[in-house]
Amino acid sequence: MTSLSRITCHAVHELTREQREALTRELFAVHAQIFTGLSYEEFRSYVVERDAWRTWVYVKHNSAGQVVGYTSLHAFRLIVDNRLSTVIRIEAGTLPAYRGRDLTMVHAVLRLLRVWASHPWRQFCIFAALTHPSSYTFLSHYAPVIWPHATRKEIPPHIAQRMEELAGCFDLPRVDPANPLVREVNWITLESEEERKRWMNSSRRDTRFYLSHNPGYVHGQGMLTYIPFNGSILLRSMLRFLMGRAGKITRLMLGKEAAGKPRRHPIDSAFTPLEAVRRDLHR
């Protein structure tokens, strides 16, 4: 039996109030097993009832039809740097046994390609305050361009200014007035002491970079992350993902990989919120 998750997409902006409430209840039941820090009402307004131009929620189901995860993708239309821009924000979470066992990133990239193609002259970006090293490790692995990055010592001033402006737009206050990257988010991933130690002791360059900048992630603090994109960048991201996951996807489709098999480096565990586009991208 295949353990590849089935995905359904909900265009939240087209749902009735009752449908949105039902979706929120369904998602929060899974969310509460992965994260802490948000009440039901906060979750509803942040993940489902967001004041975005468009919101799509991708819901993951196992072979029994049970919900095992979600990715919520929001498209905002904002004036950034005195220029009309589309800003993407993402929250995501998946139960441990089903992480890395679906094609949510492919669905999300195809969605973003359609959004970009409708107004290709606009400035587009994914903006997040990532609250777990898995989110940043995943995104830095697949995104051709990402700020900040371990191999680039400084963020270009115009990008840093843009990130600061966006942090203000989404009400993400600094933890330390002297540190522009780390923000208060209050979205905490539930993990065992063993899992936390594994991340803390990771030798992955991107993971070490994230931890050096945001050791307070365990308290719900997030690191600002900015990913500019266009059609070319999105296609390169999807190609990287498909090439990197080809073997695993084939094994899952053939039912040769158990759903509960532990992974040594779960780089796509729990993401917001971001949430180049699987978790999530968290916030």
C-alpha positions in Angstrom: 0.0 0.0 0.0 1.4 3.4 -0.9 2.0 5.9 2.0 1.9 8.9 -0.4 -0.6 11.4 1.1 -3.6 12.4 -0.9 -4.1 16.2 -1.2 -7.2 18.3 -1.6 -7.2 22.0 -2.3 -9.7 24.5 -0.7 -10.0 28.0 -2.2 -10.9 29.6 1.1 -12.0 32.9 -0.6 -14.8 30.9 -2.3 -16.1 29.1 0.8 -19.1 30.0 2.9 -18.6 31.0 6.6 -19.9 27.5 7.6 -17.4 25.8 5.3 -14.5 27.8 6.6 -15.5 27.0 10.2 -15.7 23.3 9.4 -12.3 23.5 7.7 -10.8 25.3 10.6 -12.0 22.6 13.1 -10.6 19.8 10.9 -7.2 21.5 10.6 -6.9 22.6 14.2 -7.3 19.0 15.3 -4.1 18.2 13.5 -2.3 21.5 14.2 -2.7 20.9 18.0 -0.7 17.7 17.7 2.2 19.5 16.0 2.3 23.0 17.5 1.5 25.0 20.5 1.2 28.7 21.2 -2.1 29.5 19.3 -5.6 29.3 20.5 -8.3 28.0 18.2 -9.5 31.6 17.5 -5.9 32.7 16.7 -5.4 29.7 14.5 -8.6 30.4 12.6 -7.7 34.1 11.9 -4.1 33.2 11.0 -4.4 30.1 8.9 -7.9 30.2 7.4 -9.6 33.6 7.9 -6.5 35.6 6.8 -7.1 39.1 5.4 -5.3 38.1 2.2 -6.4 38.7 -1.5 -6.5 34.9 -1.9 -6.0 31.9 0.4 -5.6 28.3 -0.7 -5.4 25.5 1.9 -3.9 22.1 0.8 -5.1 19.3 3.1 -3.2 16.1 3.3 -5.1 12.8 3.9 -3.7 9.3 4.5 -5.0 6.2 2.7 -7.8 5.9 5.3 -9.0 9.4 4.5 -7.8 10.9 7.8 -6.4 14.4 7.8 -2.6 14.2 8.5 -1.4 17.7 7.6 -2.1 21.0 5.8 -0.3 23.8 3.9 -2.0 27.2 3.9 -0.9 29.6 1.2 -1.9 33.3 1.3 -1.4 35.9 -1.5 -1.3 39.5 -0.3 -1.3 42.6 -2.5 0.8 45.3 -0.9 2.7 48.4 -1.6 6.4 47.5 -0.8 9.3 49.8 -1.6 6.7 52.1 -3.3 5.8 49.3 -5.7 2.8 47.2 -6.0 3.8 43.7 -4.9 2.4 40.2 -4.3 3.6 38.8 -1.0 3.1 35.1 -0.3 2.9 33.8 3.3 2.6 30.1 4.2 1.8 28.1 7.3 2.1 24.3 7.3 2.2 21.3 9.5 2.3 17.5 9.0 2.1 14.6 11.4 5.6 13.0 11.8 4.8 9.7 10.1 3.7 11.5 6.9 6.4 14.2 6.5 8.1 14.1 3.2 5.5 11.8 1.7 3.5 14.0 -0.6 3.9 16.5 -3.5 2.6 19.6 -1.7 5.5 21.6 -2.9 4.7 20.8 -6.5 1.1 21.9 -6.0 2.2 25.1 -4.3 4.8 26.0 -7.0 2.2 25.4 -9.7 -0.2 27.7 -7.8 2.5 30.4 -7.5 3.3 30.1 -11.2 -0.3 30.8 -12.0 -0.3 33.8 -9.6 2.9 35.2 -11.0 1.8 34.6 -14.7 -1.3 36.8 -14.1 0.9 39.9 -13.3 4.5 39.0 -14.2 5.7 42.7 -14.0 4.9 42.9 -10.3 7.4 42.3 -7.5 6.8 38.8 -6.0 8.2 37.3 -2.9 7.7 34.7 -0.2 8.1 36.3 3.3 8.3 34.3 6.5 9.4 34.4 10.1 10.5 30.7 10.4 10.1 29.2 13.8 11.9 25.9 13.3 15.3 24.9 11.7 13.5 22.3 9.6 11.7 25.1 7.7 14.8 27.1 6.9 16.8 24.0 6.0 14.1 22.9 3.6 13.7 26.2 1.9 17.4 27.0 1.6 17.9 23.6 0.0 15.3 24.1 -2.7 15.1 27.9 -3.2 17.6 29.3 -5.7 17.6 32.7 -4.0 17.0 33.1 -0.2 17.8 35.8 2.3 19.6 35.5 4.7 21.9 32.7 3.5 24.9 30.9 5.1 27.1 31.6 2.1 26.3 35.3 1.9 27.6 37.3 4.9 25.4 40.3 4.4 21.9 41.0 3.2 21.8 43.7 0.5 20.6 46.9 2.0 17.5 47.2 -0.3 16.5 43.6 0.7 17.0 44.3 4.4 14.9 47.4 4.1 12.2 45.5 2.3 12.2 42.8 5.0 11.9 45.4 7.7 8.9 47.0 5.9 7.2 43.6 5.6 7.8 42.8 9.2 5.9 45.9 10.1 3.1 45.1 7.7 2.6 41.7 9.4 3.1 43.0 13.0 6.3 41.0 13.7 8.1 42.8 16.6 11.8 42.4 17.2 12.8 40.3 20.1 16.0 42.3 20.5 15.9 45.9 19.2 19.5 45.4 18.0 18.7 42.3 16.0 16.5 42.9 12.9 16.2 39.2 11.9 14.6 37.6 15.0 10.9 38.3 15.7 8.2 37.3 18.1 5.9 34.8 16.6 4.7 32.5 19.4 4.3 29.4 17.2 6.2 26.5 18.8 6.8 23.1 17.3 6.1 20.3 19.7 9.2 18.0 19.7 10.8 15.5 22.1 14.1 16.3 23.8 15.8 13.7 21.5 14.4 15.5 18.4 15.6 18.9 19.7 19.1 17.6 20.5 19.3 16.1 17.0 18.6 19.5 15.5 21.0 21.2 17.9 23.8 18.8 17.0 23.1 18.8 13.3 26.1 19.3 11.0 24.1 20.6 8.1 25.4 24.1 7.1 22.0 25.6 6.7 20.7 24.2 10.0 23.8 25.5 11.9 23.3 28.9 10.2 19.7 29.1 11.4 20.5 28.0 14.9 23.3 30.5 15.2 20.9 33.3 14.4 17.7 32.0 16.2 18.5 29.7 19.1 15.3 31.1 20.7 13.1 29.1 18.2 12.2 26.8 21.1 10.3 29.8 22.7 8.4 30.6 19.5 10.8 33.1 18.0 11.1 33.3 14.2 13.9 34.3 11.8 12.8 36.6 9.0 13.3 35.0 5.6 12.8 36.6 2.2 12.6 34.6 -1.1 12.1 36.7 -4.3 10.6 34.7 -7.1 9.6 34.8 -10.7 8.7 32.1 -13.3 12.3 31.0 -13.7 13.0 30.8 -10.0 9.9 28.8 -9.4 10.6 26.3 -12.1 14.2 25.8 -10.9 12.8 25.2 -7.3 10.4 22.6 -8.5 13.1 20.9 -10.7 15.4 20.7 -7.7 12.7 19.2 -5.6 11.7 16.6 -8.1 15.2 15.6 -8.8 16.1 15.4 -5.2 13.0 13.4 -4.3 12.7 11.2 -7.4 13.9 8.0 -5.6 11.7 8.5 -2.5 8.6 9.4 -4.6 9.0 6.3 -6.7 9.4 4.1 -3.5 6.3 5.7 -2.0 4.2 5.1 -5.1 5.3 1.5 -5.2 4.5 1.1 -1.5 8.1 0.2 -0.6 8.6 2.7 2.1 6.8 2.4 5.4 4.8 5.4 6.7 6.3 5.2 10.1 9.9 4.8 9.1 12.1 7.3 11.0 14.3 9.7 9.0 17.7 10.8 10.0 17.4 14.3 8.8 13.7 15.4 8.8 14.3 18.6 6.9 10.7 19.0 6.0 9.2 18.4 9.4 6.4 20.3 11.0 6.8 24.7 8.5 5.1 27.2 9.0 4.8 29.5 8.9 6.5 29.3 4.5 6.1 29.1 6.3 10.1 26.7 -1.5 6.9 26.1 -0.4 6.1 23.4 1.8 5.8 24.3 5.3 6.1 25.8 6.0 7.3 28.3 5.2 5.7 29.1 8.2 5.2 32.7 8.9 
